[in-house]
Amino acid sequence: MRAYIWILLLAFFLLNACAVTKQDLEDLQKRVDDSDAKVLALEARINQMPATTTIDNEEISKLTQQNQHIFSQIQNMNNRISSLEDRPVVSTPAPVEPNKYQSEEVQTKSEISPEKYYRDGRDLYESKDYPGAITTFTQLLHEYPNNEYAGNAQYWIGESYYGLADFSAAYSAFKKVIDHYPSCPKYIDSQVKVALTLINQNQKSKAKVELQRIKAEYPKYERMNIVDEWLKKLH
């Protein structure tokens, strides 16, 4: 009986929709379960009837006709289902959460030059509008990923997250500069900022190793005083 009910309900969806959604299947399963429960309850009542219970012949005839009608419908449905092409079962996609620091949606494409994006992003950063700066620099990278401003834009995304005290996101942003923009003017600065984000995440031993490496590899680094200052604090 359960198989027949399932066939009937599935056929309904196949015949009335281009695709069966996940919600449709959940509703369908519930309806099958409800029908199953009713069938089981009815069987239990019948089994509890005394063996001497008699049923009117007219009622038996009526039930037989109903059963024949149901089986006829099932057969028709089976024939129609077999002639249909396979239909996809689609799930409702999960909503994409926007970047929590972006104050406005990133555009798909615009006529704004990379220079203007960069200037605007720096202005927003200097005014401490860090979410706006992240949005603007992200848009620059989206539209001009290989532009000469790209590496610096990625660096200032990291600085903006740092300004928001989101040190995990800042760490990831600075690491992208190191991994993808080795010729960027902010390349060594990004390594220093990686160490500082580690300090702010209570990973001081790792930060110390990073600062010592920077000191050894870049002895002429123009901001070595910052490195030395933090090494003294971590001593």
N, C-alpha and C positions, 0 to 999 in steps of 0.2 A: 504493500500500500504506500509506503514512504517513497519508493522509487517512482510510482505513478504520480504522486503529488508533485514531486520534484520536477518530473518531465513537463507536467502541465504548467507550472509556474515559470520554469526556464523558457519554455516555448513562448509564453506571454511576453517576456522581456525581449527575446530574439526577434519576435515579429513586430514589436512596437518601438524598438530603439536601435540606433546604429551601433551603440556600444553599451555594454553592461558595466556600470560603475561599481566601485567597491561598496558604496552605500546600498546600491540595488541588491547586491549579493547578500549583504547583512540583513536587509529587510526580507529578502527571499528566504533566507535560512530561518528567520524568526517565524515566518508564516508556515514553513514546513514543520517546524517544531511544534507550533500551536496545533496544526492539523494532526500531527502524530499523537499529541496528547489526547485529543478528542477521540481518535480512533481507539487508542488504548483504553480510555475510560469506557467507551461503548463496548469493547470486547469484555472488559471486566464485568460490566452489568449483565452481559449475556451469559458469561460463565457462572455468575451467581444465581441465575434463574434455576428453579427446581427442574428436575428432569421431566416432571409431569406438566410443566407449563406448555400451553398450547398457543399457537399464533394463528390468527385468522388467515385463511387461504387468500383472501383478497389483498391483505397486507403483504403476504409473501410474493404475490404476483407483482404488486407495485414495486417492491424492493428489487425484484429481479429485473424489471424493466429499467429501473434507474441504473442498476449496475451495467446492463447492456449498453445504455446510452453513454455512461462514463467510459466504458472500454472502447466504444466507437470513437469518442472524442480523442482518447489517448492514441488510438491508431492513426487518426487523421493528423494529429499533432506530430507523431513520429514521422509520418510521410513528409510533412512540410519541413520539419527540422532537417531531415536528411538531404533535402534539396537546397538548403541554405548554405552559403559560404561560412567559413569560420568567422566569428565575430570576436574582436578583441575585448578583453576585460580590462578596463582602465581604472586606475586609481586617481583620486583627486590629488593633484600635486600639493605638497606642503608649501605654505607661503614662504617666500624668500624674505628673511629678515634684513632690513637695511642696516648699514653700518651705524651703530648707536651714536657715533660722534658726527655723522654727516647731517648738517642742518638743512640740506636740500638734496633732491635726487640728482645723481650724476647723469649728465646728458649723454646721449648716444653719440652725437657728433655736433660740432659747431664750427663757426668760422673764426673763432678766437685764436690768435697766434700763441705759440708756446711762450714767447717772451712776455706777453700780457698775462697769461696764466701764472707764470712764475712771479712777476711783479705783484700781482693781486694776492697770490698766496703768501708772499713775504709780508705784504702790508697787513693781511689778516693775522698772521703770526705775531707781528710786532705789536698789534693792538690787542693781543691775547685772545683773539677769536680763534681758538684752536680747532673747534669743529669745522668752522668755515675754511680754515687753512687746509685741513685734511681733505675736505671736499674738493677744493680747487686744485691742490697738487695731485690728487687722485685722478681728476679729470684730465690734467695735463698728461699723466702717464697713460691714461686710457686712449687718448687721441694721438699722442706723439711718444710712443714707448722707446723709440731709438733717437730721440732728439738730444742735443747736447745738454739740455736742462734736466733730462730725466733722472740722472744720478743725484743731482742736488735736490730735485723735487722729492725723491724717495727719502733723502736725508731729513728734509724738513717735515716730512710726514712723521718720521721718528721723533723729531724734536717736539712736534705738536702733541703726540701721545705722551711724551715725557712731561710736557707742561700740564697735561691732564692727570698726571700721576698714574697713568695706565702703563706700568713699567713692562709688563709682559708684551703688550702690543708694540711698545717702543723697541724692545729687544728684537722682535721679529722684523720691524721696519729697518732698523740699523743693519741687521744681518743681511737683508736683501741688498743693501748698498755694497756690502763686502762681497757677497756671492755673485752679483750681477753687474756691478759697475766698478771694476778695478781701476779704471783710469779717472774716476770721479775725483774732483778736488777735495771732496769730503771723505775720501776713503779712509785715511788714518783717523780722522775725527770720529767716524762711525765706529771704529774699533774701540776708541776710548769710551764712547757712549755705551757700547755694549757692556764694557766693564762696569760703568756706573749703574746701568739698569740691573746688573747682577747684584751690586751692592744693595740697591733698593729692594731687591727680592731676597735679601738675607743669604746670598750665596757669595760671601766675602772671600772664601778661599779661591773660588774660581775667578773672581774679579781680580784678586792679587796676581794670579798666574797670567791673566790677560795683560795687566799693566806691566808686569815684568817683561813679558814678551815684546810689548810695544817699545819699551825702553831699550831692549837689546837690538831689535830689528830696525828701529828708526831713531838713531841717536841724535839726529839733527832736526827732529820734529819741533816745529816752532812753538808748540804748546806743551813742551815737556815739563814745564813747571806744574801744570795740572796733574800730570802723571806722577811726578815726584811727591806732590802734596798728598795725593791719595795713597801712595805707597807708604808714606809716613803714618797716615791714619790707620792703615791696615797692618802695620808692623806689630 
